[in-house]
Amino acid sequence: SDTNFAGKIRHIRDPKSRMAVVWAHCKTKMVCGSEITPEDEGAEGDQEEKKTHTGCGHIQPQIRKEGLKLFVQYKKAKDDDEEVKSFQPDKRLFTPSEVYTTFKKMSDSDL
């Protein structure tokens, strides 16, 4: 969805270097949201927002690897109550079936 990003990784042939660039770009994105770009309206001079990608709005977890196991951690919001924080698990196992269903939902163009 980001043309500048696609241009950066298109010319990197080494898979490890390309993955490092992808990882550095994606590690700061923690919410599946829409990217909004301003579009000029011409005669009126007003800027109208155009959505280029609509996301689901789901908060993205941090995935940690310990040995051969993957664990999912969600960052806790600072404004949440203490009661809500106690109901959310800090760290849980990311099972192979969950990984498979996550990859199955991705389109071929995203891979």
C-alpha positions in Angstrom: 0.0 0.0 0.0 3.0 2.3 0.5 4.7 3.0 -2.8 7.8 4.4 -1.3 8.2 1.3 0.8 7.6 -1.0 -2.2 10.3 0.9 -4.1 12.8 0.5 -1.2 12.4 -3.3 -1.0 12.1 -3.9 -4.7 15.9 -3.4 -5.3 17.1 -5.4 -2.3 18.1 -8.9 -3.5 19.4 -10.4 -0.3 16.5 -12.0 1.6 18.0 -11.2 5.0 18.5 -7.6 4.2 15.1 -7.3 2.7 13.5 -8.8 5.8 15.4 -6.4 8.0 14.0 -3.4 6.1 10.5 -4.9 6.2 10.8 -5.5 9.9 12.1 -2.0 10.6 9.2 -0.5 8.7 6.5 -2.6 10.2 7.6 -2.8 13.9 6.2 0.7 14.7 2.7 0.0 13.3 0.6 -1.3 16.2 -2.9 -0.7 14.9 -4.6 -2.2 11.8 -6.0 1.1 10.5 -6.8 3.1 7.4 -4.1 5.2 5.7 -5.5 8.6 4.8 -4.0 10.8 2.1 -5.1 14.4 1.4 -6.5 15.0 -2.1 -6.8 18.5 -3.6 -10.2 19.5 -4.7 -9.1 21.9 -7.5 -11.4 25.0 -7.7 -12.5 25.0 -4.0 -9.0 24.7 -2.6 -10.3 22.4 0.2 -8.5 19.2 0.9 -10.6 16.1 0.9 -9.4 13.0 2.7 -9.2 9.8 0.6 -8.9 6.4 2.3 -6.4 4.3 0.5 -6.7 1.2 2.7 -9.3 0.3 5.2 -8.2 -1.7 8.2 -10.1 -3.5 10.8 -8.8 -1.3 13.7 -7.5 -4.3 15.7 -4.5 -3.6 17.9 -1.5 -5.6 16.7 0.3 -7.7 19.3 4.0 -8.1 19.8 5.1 -11.6 19.0 8.0 -13.0 21.0 9.9 -16.2 20.4 11.1 -18.4 23.2 12.8 -21.5 22.0 10.5 -23.0 19.4 7.3 -21.4 20.9 5.7 -18.1 19.9 4.1 -15.9 22.5 1.7 -13.0 21.9 1.8 -9.9 24.1 -0.6 -7.0 23.8 0.6 -3.6 25.0 -1.7 -2.3 27.7 -3.2 1.2 27.2 -2.3 3.8 29.7 -5.9 5.0 30.2 -7.4 1.6 31.0 -8.7 0.8 34.5 -6.9 -1.6 36.8 -9.8 -4.0 36.6 -9.6 -4.2 32.8 -5.9 -4.8 33.0 -6.3 -7.7 35.3 -8.6 -9.5 32.8 -6.1 -9.2 29.9 -3.4 -11.8 29.9 0.1 -10.4 29.7 1.5 -13.2 27.6 -0.1 -16.2 25.9 1.0 -19.0 23.6 0.5 -18.4 19.9 -0.5 -21.9 18.7 0.4 -23.3 15.3 -3.3 -23.5 14.3 -3.7 -19.8 15.1 -0.6 -19.0 12.9 -2.1 -21.1 10.1 -5.4 -19.3 10.2 -3.7 -15.9 10.3 -1.7 -16.8 7.2 -4.7 -18.2 5.5 -6.6 -14.9 5.9 -3.8 -13.0 4.1 -4.2 -12.5 0.4 -1.6 -13.5 -2.1 -0.8 -9.9 -3.0 0.0 -9.2 0.7 2.4 -12.1 0.9 
